[in-house]
């Protein structure tokens, strides 16, 4: 089985809807793909002044889509496509802008996994999985100059 996924854009604001596009080719497999699981993950990496690194991974949200039958594909017009809201429904402050500094990095990616059915899931050494990076940026604040009557 082959799996490809991407976003319509590579950068979004917190709370925005990201269009996810995924193609699954299961045409060479005898086993069904029961579902395709999409997990938006946040990875925070911190460095101490002694150059020690600590990573904290968290799941922001999860979407499960229908799978693909054996010897078939979800490609082209039949691809999996949906909108993913870039927020944690249980914790609004969980989605912070991506950042890359000297002490703290905050990165996001979408992990896409095809859940293969039957004994193939247990015996298969290859599980179709991809990770798609995404940048979440800070919303711009617009500056408006004071009007003449405000002075």
GITADA-V130325 format. One record per helix or strand of 3 or more residues. SS is the DSSP state (h for helix, s for strand). FROM is the first residue (numbers start at 1). LEN is the number of residues. If there is no record, write none. Layout:
# GITADA-V130325
[[SS;FROM;LEN] [SS;FROM;LEN]]
This chain:
# GITADA-V130325
[[s;2;6] [s;11;3] [s;17;9] [s;33;15] [s;53;16] [h;76;3] [s;80;6] [h;92;3] [s;104;13] [h;120;4] [s;129;9] [h;148;3]]
